[in-house]
Amino acid sequence: MARGTEEKREALKARLVEIAEETIAERGISALRARTIANQAGCAVGAIYNVFGHLDDLVLAVNGRTFLRLGAEADAALEGCESLPPQERLVRLAIAYLHFATENPNAWRSLFDVEMSTETDIPEWYLAALGKLFAHISGPLSEMHPEASPQEIDLLTRALFSAVHGIVLLGLERRISAVPPAQLETMIRMVLLGEFRKQ
């Protein structure tokens, strides 16, 4: 492929991701339409599928950027907290996750709404981004359970993430089983620390 053609392709790819990211942030993943995106990008609908084989691939590209933002929030939550007990670091991570979901609801939901499973061909970069996020959790857990095997820590990491994610999801969707938004941080502390602590 000629250099000029490749540069144009990469420029179109970046523009499509930018448009999709804005659309998802404003109206959610269900608002993505190939024709609308093409009109905004000034290209033919077919050009989208030349760059991304499927709209889900475009969503994955957006989600990769969202994972980076979420990872940056996790880093910020842990900055200067190395001396804190691992349980407290986990609480800080969970609350940062809650705040990210609250402030970026559509982008956050897109991480889980895209059609994807362990049976699909998930890009390596996507798995690496998810792995980096889980490493924030598995580090403190390894300190708390030095006798546990890597497989056990991995399972515990996913269990803890699932528990916090469930609290956040039910809380933000105002499900009947959830608590008022103001109490979500208290609930997270109760689950992670096993105690009731007023904010």
Protein Blocks (a to p, Z undefined) as FASTA:
>chain_A
ZZklmmmmmmmmmmmmmmmmmmmmmnojklpcfklmmmmnopafklmmmmmmbfklmmmm
mmmmmmmmmmmmmmmmmgoplmpcfklmmmmmmmmmmmmmmmmmmlmmmmmmpgcdfkbc
cdfklmmmmmmmmmmmmmmmmmmmmmbcfklmmmmmmmmmmmmmmmmmmmmnopakbccf
klmmmmmmmmmnopacdZZ
